[in-house]
């Protein structure tokens, strides 16, 4: 029962992003076979980035990029940076891209340089790349949003407010996206006071913009300040009673406050509507499970699974329901699928161990419990289960040996 309760309370955060930068932290693929020839400044091979630069030069109608001189030296730096990145030499790739970005006033190249620099996690290199991007493209909102997490690391929350306001002013249509990124970054490094105070200082929040109010409510819920979250949601739901994001958040908060029946009452009708989102239906299934209505919860999750067979959260939910019903084989099938899809929360191995143990396959259970990584929040439970199985075997073997003389 403990595993089910833990799931219903925490599964909404299973796939939460934990990175500080809200953009891909990997190098884009370079040419299909960069090692086929040795490049030099005189005869450089073209990478994907180099080809994009060439396209810009030959398409004068493009508004986003002025014509730039496509020199052998520039292409050489780009090519060498890409190859260095592919070889794992991130520092070299960052420095080479920065050289290239300084040669021409190219927003595309400056953006690329900043993305590659973010992989290094070197604050000085990242700051240098972002400064260059601002120089060549001061009206690009993304550069300011990229600055926010590094200002957070320095606890410069006034600076976070400044760059976020700048980005929101430049791209108001991206307010929801940007606020979500900033909020997620704050949860990684800031205290409740710092995070909520940052949102409160934003221009959009002071203007009572719904996007900012919702971001505040999400953060308050994350920091378990449920009364603040509900108070922020109340006027939003009064204005938009069918907004699914608002309904999901309120239902989830009520669940965490130990009031799942109230949460069910709020979203039950909306979850059955034809335009209900997968997230709303998933939340409905969670609340059903937390309220003890496992049969209805299973129906919801099985429907979602049929529509999206690779959804990790759904597989996890179905596996836990199978464990709750003492069906180890069925649970194993779901957790096996979850492992094939990838297990970012590092919990599937533990539940595979429980499934094998429930099915009587103790050797397999030991293997799974031993494979749970130390950074998993299931590590201690896995170790306890592993030791208990070994102890049971020792006790059983002692009982089988007759130590008394005849």
Protein Blocks (a to p, Z undefined) as FASTA:
>chain_A
ZZmmmmmmmmmmmmgcfbfbfcdfbdcdddfblmlpccdfklccddfklmmmmmmmmmmk
bmkbccddddfklmmmmmmmmmmmmnopamlmmmmmmmmmmmpccfklmmmmmmmmmmno
paklmmmmmmmmmmmmmmbmklmmmmmmmmmmnopaklmmmmmmmmmmmmmmlmmmmmmm
mmmmmmmmpcfklmmmmmmmpmklmnopaklmmmmmmmmmmnopaklmmmmmmmmmmmmm
mlmklmmmmmmmmmmnopaklmmmmmmmmmmpmklcfklmmmmmmmmmmnopamlmmmmm
mmmmmmmmmlmklmmmmmmmmmmnopaklmmmmmmmmmmnopfkopmmmmmmmmmmmnop
aklmmmmmmmpcfkbcklmmmmmmmmmmmmmmmmmmmmmpcfbdZZ
